[in-house]
Amino acid sequence: MGTSFLLGGELKVNRIGYGAMRLAAAPEPGFEAGMGHIWRAPVDREAAKAVLRAAVESGVNLIDTADSYALGENEELVAEALHPYLDDVVIATKIGVARPSPTEWVPVGHPAYLRQQAELSLRRLKLDRIDLLQLHRIDPSVPLADQIGALHQLREEGKVRHIGLSEVTVDQLRAAEQITPIASVQNMYNLAERGHEAVLAYAADHDIAFIPFFPVAGGDHAGPGSPVAEVAEEIGATPAQTALAWLLRKSPTVLPIPGTTSPAHLAENIAAGDVRLSDDQFERLSAIG
């Protein structure tokens, strides 16, 4: 199990990154649990910046954010914490989703909008070029060729180094590749959510980074007496580390980006890169899905 991956064939990233989405204030008052998240920046900005800095100091060099997280304030937070960026730090962001309210995530794929949002991300992140710009969601009301074409134009202009997609099918990925090189795909995937097996396999076959979001799912599968808990006990790891170790072994192009606001959980997640599963343990975990 390699500890690093060449993103886009040339950017060396350690295989456990950091997802900055979790760095947000508590949900707006009056919203149901799970709703209204990622709408405002955290109240304690210094603590959030400390976690980002600790991640990089611990060897994490892939930082993932999005223009829709806290209406751009998440990108600003990344820049406040890490700019000027170390030479090996890779900044990934996403465009293509509007946030008209705390509970709405609306795909907007008009080429002019995508290009504008990329310009705003460049400003907030204090970058001349974004290492990895991902289309957050495909807008079904706009031709895919127009959306990918806008990203390709940004790449041709030197404002984007590599292009990625999020929550796509193999067919959509293939169609996008006809327009511009695709370096990554970011789909929901973990031990319990395995609906994108075909995309993961395609990514592995074509040396495309597969960045699973929500890489550590909670629930009964990781609870006491579960296969995850049993394997974790056998190897002297936590359930979260065990789930991440399974992802890392699942495919050599998988780059998990677990997010946290806790320095202790950050250290726990990073240490998952040193966890090794036996063939039997890997198969037992795989059987969960």
N, C-alpha and C positions, 0 to 999 in steps of 0.2 A: 504494500500500500504506500504509494508515493506521498511525500509530505508537501509537495508543491505541484503546481500545474502552470503551463504556459498559456495564459489567456490570449486568445487571438493568435496563438503560435509564437508570441514574443514577450508578453508581459508575465514575469514570474510572480505568481501569488501563492502564498501559503494556503493550504486547502481548508482551513477553518477561518472564515472571515467574520465580519461583524455587521449585523443589520441594525441601522440606527432608528428604525421605525418606533421602537419601544421608548425612545427618549421623547416623551410627550407628557403634557399635563394630564391629570385625571379627567375622566369624561365630564362633559358639561352637566350641571345639575338638572335633574329631571329626565335624563335619558336612561333607557333601560341598560342593564348590564350588557357590556359588549358593544354598545352603540355610542356614537359620539366620540370615539377615540381618535387620537392623532390629529386633533384640531388646533391645539395651541402648544407652544413650546413649554417645557417643564418649568415649574416655579423656581426650582433650584438649578439654575443654569450652570453654576460652578460644579455641582456634583455630576451633572451630565457630561460636562467637558472633561472632568477628571476620568470618567469611565472611558471616553473615547481615547484620551491620552494613554490610559493604562493598557488599552487594547493594543495600540501601536507599540508601546514600550515592551509589550509581551510577545511581539512578533507577528501580530495580525497586520496584514498589509492590503487587505481588500475591505473597503468601507462602502456599504451600500445604503443609499438614501433615495429620496424622491421629491420632486417639486410639490407633490400633493400632501406630503406629511407636514402638518401644521402650516399649511399655505406658504411653504417655502422656508419657514423658520427652522426646520430641521436641517436644511442645507446650510443655512447661516450658522447654525450651531456647530456643524462639522468644520466649517472654515474657522470659526472662532477658536476651536480647540486645536486644530491641526495645521493651519496655515501659518507659515510656509511649510508645505508638505515635504516630508522626507522623500528622497529620490525614488525609493522602492514602493511608496504607498500608492495604491491604485484606488481612485475614487470612481464609484459607479452611482449613477442616478437614473431616475426614470421620469418620463414626460408622457402626456397623453390622457391624463385623468383630471377632470375639474372637480372642485369641492364647493358647490353652492351652499351647502349647509354641513353641520357636523356629522350627519348620518348619510350623506350622499357621496358616492364615488361614481362619476359619470364619464365614460370614455368620450374623448373629443379628439378626432383624428384629422381635422382639417389641416392641410399642410402649413398654412400660414400660422395657425395656432401652435403647431408643434415647433416650428422654427422660432417663434417668439419665446416659447417656454424654454427652449434650449439656451437662448440668449440670456434669459433671466437666471437660469441655473448657473451659467458661466459667471455671471456677476456675483451671485450669492456665494458660490463656492470659491470665488477669487481665482478662477482658472482661465487660461487662454485656450485650453483644449480639455475636453472631458474624456477621461480614459475609456469609460464604458457608458454609453448612453442607451438606455433600454426603453422600448415602447411599452408603457405600463399596461395598457390593454388595447386590443384592436377595436376600433370603432366600426361597428357593423354597418353604419350609414355612409361610410366613406370607402371608396375602393382601396383595397390593401396596397395596390401599387402606388397610390398617391401618398399613403402614410409612410411606407418604406422609402419611397422616393424622396420625401422630405428629409429623412434621416441620412440617406445617401448624399443628398446635397450638402448637408452639414459636414459630412465626412470629407467630401470633395473640397470644401472650403477650409479644411484644416481645423474645424472647431470640435470635431469628434474623432477619437482614435479608433474605437471599435463600437459596433452596434449589437444590441441584444434585444430579445423579445421576452414578453411575460404572458403566462397563461395562454399558450398556443398549442395547437395540434401539430402532428407531423406534417400534414398537408399544408398548413399555414407556414410552417417553418421552411418547407421546400419551396413554396411560392416566393417567400421573402428572399431566399438564397438566389433566386433567379435575377434579383434586382441588385443586391449588394451582399458582401460577405457578412455572415452572422456569427458572432463570436460566442454568444451565450444565450441560454434560455432560462428564464426564472419562473418555474411553475410550483404550485403547492405539491409537496411530496414529503412523506415521512413514513414511519413504520405502519401507521394506521391508515394513512391516505395514499393509496397506491394507484390512483386513476391514470397517472401519466407514465406508466411503464414503457409504452411505445416511444414516447418522446425521449425518455431517459436512454433507451437503447439506441435510438437514432443519434442522439448527442454523443454517446460513447463511440459509435461507429465512425462519426465524422469529426471527432476531436473538438466538439463544441462543449463549452462549460455548461454544466447543468447546475443551476443555483436553486436548491429547494428552499422555498420560504415556509415558515412554520416547521422547521426541521425536527423540532422536539415537540411532539403532540402529547397532551395530557390524556387523562381518562383511564379507564379500567385496564387497558393493555399495559400500562406502566405502574399500576398499583400493587399493593402487597400481594404476594403469591402469584403474580403474573409472570409470563415467560421473561419479560424484560427485567423484572426484579430478581428473578432466579439467576439469570445470567450475570447480572450486575454483582450479585453476591459472590458468585463463583470467581469472578475476575477481580474483585476488590474495587469496583467502580460504582458510580452512581447510575441510576436509571437513565438520566439525561446523557451522561457520557456514553453509556452503552448504546443508546439510540443513535448518537452521532457517529460512534465507531462503526455501527452497521451501515450507515449512509456512506461513510468513507470507503468501506470495503465493497459496497454494492456496485460502484462504477468508478474508474480512475479519473473521470472528468467531473465528478460531483464536488461542489464547493459549498458546503453548508454555511449559512450566515446567521447563526443564532444571535438574538438580541437580548439585552438585559440592562437593567439600571443598577445592578448590584456588582460591585467589584469581586465579591466572592463567587458569584455565579459566572462571571466573566472568566475567572481563573479556572473554574471547574470545566467550562466549555472548551477552553483552549487546551486543557490537559487531555481532553478526549482524543486528541491527535496521537497520543502515546498508547491508547488502549488497543489491545489486540484480541481478536476473537478467533477461537478455533473453528474449524470447518463445521463441527457439530453445533456449536453455539450460533454461528451465522445462519445455519439452516433452520434452527429452532426459532430464531427471531424472524426469519423470512416467512415462516409459516403463519405468522400473525396475520399477514395481509391476504 
